[in-house]
Amino acid sequence: MNENIQLELPKGVVRIIPLLGGKLLIARKISGNVKPGDIVAGLKKIGITEGLLNDSIELLQRENIFEMPVACAFYHDEPPQFKVHFGRQFSEDDYLRMVNGEEIPFIKQDLQVLANQKLVSIVKPFRTVLRYPDGHIAEKAVLQEAYDLRIFNGANVRSKNNVILSQIEGSAFVSKWGKVYVFPILTVRGLGEIHGKLDDQYGVHVLEDIHSYSNLELPSSVFVTGMIHSSFIKVKGYVQALEGIDNSKKIENSRIIAGKSVLTPHIKRYRITAGEDVLVNEIITQSLIISHRNVVARIVDESEIRVQNKLIADEIRAGSQVYLGPSFLKNQTYNHWVVANQKAEKQLNRKEYALEELKDRFEREKQVLIQYFTRLKESGQKNILMDATMMRLYDQLKESFNALQKQTDEYETLMKNYLTIGIIMAYYARENRMTEDPQIRVYGKIAKGVMISSSGKSVKLTKSLENVTIRLDRASGELRIISHNNKDVAAVPV
């Protein structure tokens, strides 16, 4: 960010002025009364999410203060950048083929790995960077000793030099937190209520259907050659059902929660949450879809779509609602890491205080022993090593030293835990950082009456549109239409 930007806030106007090549951002009040929350929301809309100076932002609501710094660059430890040697990455061309109704490939074989197979290798090492308020970084130093690649070891993998290797044959995936997992695959003919709750350390390939009332919670992926019916499924990896996902029995608890993507021809009357994509080459109907990346479907019908990045479809029918952007998505796992980070920081601070007290006590006891020893020498006393008082002081000093050593070891463990949590959160933040405005891309028709909500407003289309992109402009908070028939740009018709 190198140019001034004017923020139109609900009750005032603020100009954002970048200094030092964007390392420091100054907010200058132009008019009206501004609230800290509105300033933060305005900054986030224009992509300023790093290094916010909340205490300074608070001061801008005072009548006698007109200009304050609101964000600055800061040094930050950056996790490695990985090259993944298994799996399948879907491109924009793949998305377009799905929108046109082409079958989605069965990804089970793409995720299958052998024992001792290279899964992940480091492209860029752990390093310290200068992170600017707009998110871009400048590399400053490579970190050699502070971190260990084993931070990203999940189940059944091992690290060697700059790679992570599989220890077993099985199905692999990389979580949104950068951890690499491999689990053996259990192949079954079908699953149903009769099997009870399945919760074990493997992935599952179901040759036929997952029948109604099934309950499946796994740390890996689920691959279904048939259909998923009215069941509860929660996995850390992928869910793919080759013949569809259908809650025809309208069972309230029917839900799919996947840490990675959900892939299937059609979704009917289901609630689905995916850490990455939801990919459908036929229809999503009467369903709630929550995706932390993209949703792709040929047809969206009478459904609610909450998507962070993109909704790509051929047709969006009346009765559908689209909630566009990250503000409509909750990430309980991220909140868990935030709480863990805060707890680790508090433990570290308490341990630092305890260490300071022990160091002070050790120094005091050391000085007492030295002074006593000096007095004995000055008195000319012989056999001072046998002096009872001196032995008591020495034992006391030794006890304090051992306590200090123990506390130091515990502090080192706490520090490693704190750094680990921080680098995992940094990986997640980097991989999920918004690089472009959230948007809806419709190749065919989006019907009159479709509701579209962004962080700033909700609109209901007053006319049908064809071959358009509806983009959330994060700088202004406005929803904009780009017609690909005539390349016009306009506000969304409400």
C-alpha positions in Angstrom: 0.0 0.0 0.0 1.7 3.2 -1.2 -1.2 5.6 -1.9 -3.6 7.4 0.3 -7.1 5.8 0.7 -10.2 7.5 2.0 -12.4 5.4 4.2 -16.1 6.3 4.2 -17.2 5.1 7.7 -20.8 5.1 9.0 -20.3 8.3 11.0 -17.3 9.9 9.5 -14.5 10.0 7.0 -10.9 8.9 7.6 -7.9 9.2 5.3 -5.2 6.4 5.5 -1.7 7.7 4.8 1.1 5.2 4.2 4.6 6.2 5.4 8.1 4.5 5.1 7.0 2.6 2.0 3.9 1.2 3.7 5.6 0.1 6.9 3.5 2.7 8.9 -0.1 3.7 8.3 -1.5 7.0 9.7 -5.2 7.7 10.0 -6.3 11.3 9.7 -9.8 12.3 10.6 -11.5 14.3 7.8 -15.0 14.7 9.1 -17.6 13.3 11.5 -17.2 11.2 14.6 -15.3 7.9 14.2 -15.6 4.8 16.3 -12.7 2.3 16.8 -14.7 -0.6 15.6 -15.7 1.2 12.4 -12.0 2.1 11.7 -10.9 -1.5 12.2 -13.7 -2.8 9.9 -12.7 -0.2 7.3 -9.1 -1.2 7.4 -10.0 -4.9 7.0 -12.1 -4.1 4.0 -9.1 -2.6 2.2 -6.9 -5.6 3.2 -5.2 -4.1 6.3 -5.3 -6.9 8.8 -1.7 -7.1 10.2 0.0 -5.0 12.9 -3.1 -3.1 14.0 -2.4 -0.6 16.8 -5.6 -0.9 18.7 -4.6 1.5 21.5 -3.9 4.2 19.0 -7.1 3.5 17.1 -9.0 3.9 20.4 -7.6 7.5 20.8 -9.0 8.6 17.4 -12.5 8.8 18.9 -11.4 11.8 21.1 -12.4 15.2 19.8 -9.0 16.8 20.3 -7.0 14.1 18.4 -7.1 14.2 14.6 -4.2 11.9 13.5 -2.8 8.7 14.9 -0.8 5.7 13.6 -3.2 2.7 13.1 -0.9 -0.1 11.8 2.8 -0.9 11.4 5.0 -3.5 10.0 6.5 -6.1 12.5 9.0 -8.9 12.5 7.4 -12.4 12.4 8.6 -16.0 12.3 7.3 -17.6 9.1 6.7 -21.4 8.6 8.2 -23.3 5.7 6.7 -23.3 2.3 6.0 -26.9 1.2 5.8 -28.8 -2.0 3.2 -31.6 -1.7 4.1 -34.8 -3.6 0.7 -36.5 -3.6 -2.9 -35.7 -4.1 -4.7 -33.7 -6.7 -5.0 -29.9 -7.0 -8.1 -28.6 -8.8 -7.7 -25.6 -11.1 -10.1 -23.0 -12.5 -10.3 -25.2 -15.6 -11.4 -28.1 -13.5 -14.0 -26.0 -11.8 -15.4 -25.0 -15.2 -15.6 -28.6 -16.3 -17.6 -29.4 -13.1 -19.9 -26.5 -13.8 -20.5 -28.0 -17.2 -21.5 -31.3 -15.6 -18.3 -33.4 -16.2 -17.7 -36.1 -13.6 -15.4 -35.3 -10.6 -12.4 -37.7 -10.5 -12.3 -40.2 -7.6 -9.5 -38.9 -5.5 -8.9 -42.0 -3.3 -6.1 -43.2 -5.5 -4.4 -39.8 -5.7 -4.2 -39.7 -1.9 -2.9 -43.3 -1.6 0.8 -43.5 -0.6 3.4 -46.2 0.1 5.6 -46.7 3.1 8.7 -44.5 3.1 7.2 -42.4 0.3 8.2 -38.7 0.2 5.0 -36.7 1.0 6.2 -33.2 1.6 9.5 -31.3 1.0 10.5 -27.8 2.0 10.7 -25.2 -0.7 11.5 -22.3 1.7 12.8 -22.9 5.2 11.6 -21.4 8.5 12.5 -17.7 8.4 12.0 -14.3 10.0 10.2 -11.8 7.8 9.0 -8.2 8.0 5.3 -8.4 7.6 3.6 -5.3 6.3 0.1 -4.1 7.4 -1.3 -5.2 4.0 0.0 -8.7 4.5 3.0 -8.8 2.0 6.3 -9.8 3.5 10.0 -9.0 3.1 12.4 -11.9 4.1 15.0 -10.9 6.6 16.7 -14.1 8.0 16.6 -17.9 7.8 16.0 -19.6 11.1 18.3 -22.5 11.8 17.7 -23.7 15.3 14.5 -22.3 16.7 12.1 -24.7 15.0 12.0 -28.4 14.0 10.2 -29.8 11.0 8.6 -32.4 13.3 6.2 -29.6 14.3 4.2 -30.6 11.1 4.4 -34.4 11.8 0.9 -35.8 12.1 0.1 -39.5 12.5 2.3 -42.2 10.9 4.9 -39.9 9.3 8.5 -39.0 10.1 10.8 -36.2 9.2 14.2 -36.6 7.6 16.4 -33.6 6.6 13.9 -31.3 4.7 11.2 -33.9 3.9 8.3 -35.6 5.6 8.0 -39.3 4.8 5.2 -41.8 5.2 5.8 -44.6 7.8 3.0 -46.8 6.5 1.0 -47.5 3.4 -2.3 -45.6 3.5 -4.3 -42.5 2.7 -2.5 -39.2 3.2 -3.6 -35.5 3.5 -2.2 -32.2 4.7 -4.4 -30.4 7.2 -5.1 -26.6 7.0 -2.6 -26.3 9.8 0.2 -27.9 7.8 0.3 -31.2 9.6 0.8 -34.2 7.4 -1.1 -37.4 8.2 -1.3 -41.0 6.8 -3.9 -43.5 7.9 -4.5 -47.1 6.8 -7.7 -47.6 4.8 -10.4 -49.9 6.0 -12.6 -51.2 3.1 -16.2 -52.2 4.0 -19.2 -53.1 1.9 -21.6 -50.7 3.5 -22.3 -48.8 6.8 -25.5 -48.4 8.7 -27.1 -47.7 12.1 -26.4 -51.3 13.1 -22.7 -50.7 13.2 -23.0 -48.0 15.9 -20.6 -45.1 16.1 -17.4 -45.7 14.3 -14.4 -43.8 15.7 -10.9 -45.2 15.1 -7.5 -44.5 13.7 -8.1 -45.2 10.0 -9.8 -44.0 6.8 -12.7 -45.7 5.3 -13.6 -46.8 1.8 -17.3 -47.8 1.6 -18.0 -49.9 -1.5 -21.8 -49.4 -1.5 -23.8 -46.9 0.6 -23.6 -45.2 4.0 -27.1 -45.8 5.1 -29.4 -43.6 7.2 -28.6 -43.0 10.9 -24.9 -43.9 10.5 -22.5 -42.0 12.8 -18.9 -41.8 11.6 -16.1 -39.7 13.2 -12.6 -40.3 11.8 -9.1 -38.6 11.8 -8.7 -39.4 8.1 -10.9 -39.4 5.0 -14.1 -41.2 3.8 -14.5 -42.4 0.2 -17.9 -43.8 -0.8 -18.5 -45.6 -4.1 -22.2 -45.3 -3.5 -24.3 -42.7 -1.7 -24.4 -41.1 1.7 -27.9 -41.1 3.2 -29.1 -39.1 6.2 -26.0 -39.6 8.4 -23.6 -37.7 10.7 -20.0 -37.7 9.4 -17.1 -35.8 10.8 -13.6 -36.3 9.5 -10.3 -34.3 9.4 -9.7 -35.2 5.8 -11.8 -35.5 2.6 -15.4 -36.8 2.0 -16.3 -38.1 -1.4 -19.5 -39.9 -2.4 -19.6 -40.9 -6.1 -23.5 -41.2 -6.2 -24.5 -38.2 -4.1 -25.3 -37.0 -0.6 -29.0 -37.1 0.3 -31.0 -36.5 3.5 -34.3 -37.9 2.0 -35.4 -38.9 5.5 -35.0 -35.2 6.7 -33.1 -36.4 9.8 -32.2 -33.2 11.8 -28.8 -34.5 12.8 -27.7 -35.3 9.3 -24.5 -33.3 8.8 -21.1 -33.6 7.2 -18.1 -31.8 8.7 -14.8 -32.2 6.7 -11.4 -30.7 7.5 -10.6 -30.7 3.8 -13.0 -30.8 0.8 -16.3 -32.5 0.0 -16.8 -33.9 -3.5 -20.0 -35.4 -4.9 -22.5 -35.2 -7.9 -25.4 -33.8 -5.8 -26.3 -32.6 -2.3 -29.9 -32.7 -1.2 -31.3 -31.4 2.1 -28.0 -31.6 3.8 -25.9 -29.4 6.1 -22.2 -29.5 5.0 -19.2 -27.7 6.4 -15.8 -27.9 4.6 -12.4 -26.6 5.6 -11.7 -26.2 1.9 -13.9 -26.7 -1.2 -17.3 -28.1 -1.8 -17.3 -29.5 -5.4 -20.6 -30.6 -7.0 -21.1 -31.3 -10.7 -24.9 -31.6 -10.7 -27.1 -29.8 -8.1 -27.1 -28.4 -4.6 -30.7 -28.2 -3.4 -32.4 -27.3 -0.2 -29.1 -27.5 1.6 -26.8 -25.3 3.8 -23.2 -25.3 2.5 -20.4 -23.7 4.5 -17.1 -23.5 2.7 -13.9 -21.9 4.0 -12.6 -21.7 0.4 -14.7 -22.3 -2.8 -18.1 -23.8 -3.7 -18.5 -25.1 -7.2 -21.9 -26.4 -8.5 -23.7 -26.7 -11.8 -27.0 -25.7 -10.1 -27.7 -24.1 -6.8 -31.4 -24.4 -5.9 -33.2 -23.1 -2.8 -30.0 -23.4 -0.8 -28.0 -21.2 1.6 -24.3 -20.9 0.6 -21.8 -19.4 3.0 -18.4 -19.2 1.1 -15.2 -17.4 1.9 -13.6 -17.0 -1.5 -15.7 -18.0 -4.6 -19.1 -19.5 -5.5 -18.9 -20.8 -9.1 -22.1 -22.0 -10.8 -23.9 -22.3 -14.1 -27.3 -21.5 -12.5 -28.4 -20.1 -9.2 -32.2 -20.4 -8.8 -34.7 -18.4 -6.8 -35.0 -19.1 -3.1 -31.2 -19.3 -2.7 -29.1 -17.1 -0.4 -25.4 -16.4 -0.7 -23.3 -15.1 2.1 -20.1 -13.9 0.6 -16.8 -13.4 2.5 -15.1 -14.7 5.7 -17.2 -12.7 8.1 -20.0 -15.3 7.8 -17.8 -18.2 8.7 -16.9 -19.4 12.2 -13.7 -21.4 12.7 -13.9 -23.3 16.0 -10.5 -24.9 15.4 -8.8 -21.6 14.9 -10.5 -20.3 18.0 -9.1 -23.3 19.9 -5.6 -22.4 18.7 -6.1 -18.8 19.7 -7.1 -19.9 23.2 -4.1 -22.3 23.4 -1.8 -19.5 22.3 -3.1 -17.2 25.0 -2.8 -19.9 27.6 0.8 -20.8 26.5 1.8 -17.1 26.7 0.4 -16.8 30.2 2.2 -19.9 31.3 5.4 -18.5 29.8 5.0 -15.2 31.6 4.4 -17.0 35.0 7.4 -19.1 34.5 9.6 -16.1 33.6 8.5 -14.4 36.9 9.3 -17.6 38.8 12.7 -17.8 37.1 13.5 -14.2 38.0 12.7 -14.9 41.7 14.8 -18.1 41.7 17.7 -16.2 40.0 17.6 -13.5 42.6 17.5 -16.0 45.5 20.4 -17.9 44.0 22.5 -14.7 43.7 21.7 -13.8 47.3 22.6 -17.2 48.7 25.8 -17.2 46.5 26.9 -13.9 48.0 26.2 -15.1 51.6 28.4 -18.2 51.0 31.2 -16.1 49.4 31.1 -13.6 52.3 31.2 -16.3 54.9 34.0 -18.1 53.1 35.9 -14.7 53.0 35.5 -14.1 56.7 36.8 -17.6 57.5 39.9 -17.0 55.4 40.5 -13.7 57.0 40.3 -15.2 60.5 43.0 -17.7 59.6 40.8 -20.7 60.4 42.0 -24.0 59.1 39.9 -26.9 57.7 37.2 -24.5 56.5 35.7 -27.2 54.3 34.5 -29.0 57.4 32.8 -25.9 58.8 29.1 -26.8 59.5 27.7 -23.4 58.6 29.5 -23.3 55.4 28.3 -26.8 54.4 24.7 -25.7 55.2 25.0 -22.6 53.0 26.6 -24.7 50.2 23.7 -27.3 50.4 21.2 -24.5 50.3 22.9 -23.0 47.3 23.0 -26.4 45.5 19.3 -26.9 46.2 18.5 -23.4 44.7 20.7 -24.2 41.7 18.8 -27.5 41.1 15.5 -25.7 41.4 16.7 -23.1 38.9 17.8 -25.8 36.5 14.5 -27.5 36.7 12.6 -24.3 36.2 14.8 -23.5 33.2 14.1 -26.9 31.6 10.4 -26.3 32.2 10.7 -22.8 30.6 12.4 -24.3 27.6 9.5 -26.8 27.2 6.9 -24.0 27.5 8.8 -21.9 25.0 8.9 -24.7 22.4 5.2 -25.2 22.9 4.5 -21.5 22.5 6.6 -21.2 19.4 5.0 -24.3 17.9 1.5 -23.0 18.4 2.5 -19.6 16.9 4.1 -21.2 13.8 1.1 -23.4 13.2 -1.2 -20.4 13.4 1.1 -18.5 11.1 0.9 -21.4 8.6 -2.9 -21.3 8.7 -3.0 -17.5 8.4 -0.7 -17.6 5.4 -2.5 -20.3 3.5 -5.9 -18.8 4.1 -5.1 -15.1 3.6 -7.5 -13.4 1.1 -5.5 -12.7 -2.1 -8.5 -11.4 -4.1 -12.0 -10.1 -3.5 -14.7 -12.7 -2.7 -17.0 -13.3 -5.7 -19.8 -15.2 -7.3 -19.2 -16.3 -10.9 -22.3 -17.4 -12.7 -21.9 -18.7 -16.3 -25.6 -19.1 -17.0 -28.4 -17.4 -15.0 -28.8 -16.1 -11.5 -32.5 -15.7 -10.8 -34.5 -12.7 -9.7 -35.0 -12.8 -5.9 -31.7 -14.4 -5.0 -30.4 -12.8 -1.8 -26.7 -11.9 -1.6 -25.1 -10.8 1.7 -21.7 -9.3 2.3 -20.1 -7.9 5.5 -21.6 -4.5 4.7 -25.1 -5.2 3.3 -27.7 -7.6 2.0 -29.3 -7.2 -1.4 -32.1 -9.0 -3.2 -31.9 -9.1 -7.0 -34.7 -7.3 -8.6 -34.0 -8.9 -12.0 -32.3 -12.0 -13.4 -28.8 -11.8 -14.6 -26.8 -13.9 -17.1 -23.1 -14.6 -17.4 -21.9 -12.3 -14.6 -19.4 -12.0 -11.8 -20.7 -10.4 -8.6 -17.7 -9.2 -6.6 -17.4 -7.9 -3.1 -15.1 -4.9 -3.3 -13.3 -5.1 0.1 -12.1 -1.5 -0.2 -15.6 0.0 -0.4 -17.7 -2.9 1.0 -19.9 -2.6 -2.2 -21.1 -5.5 -4.3 -20.3 -5.0 -8.0 -21.5 -6.7 -11.1 -19.3 -7.4 -14.1 -21.3 -8.5 -17.1 -19.3 -10.8 -19.3 -21.7 -10.3 -22.2 -20.9 -6.6 -22.5 -18.2 -6.0 -19.9 -20.3 -3.4 -18.0 -19.7 -2.8 -14.4 -22.5 -1.7 -12.1 -23.9 -1.9 -8.6 -26.0 -4.9 -7.8 -29.7 -4.3 -8.6 -31.7 -4.3 -5.4 
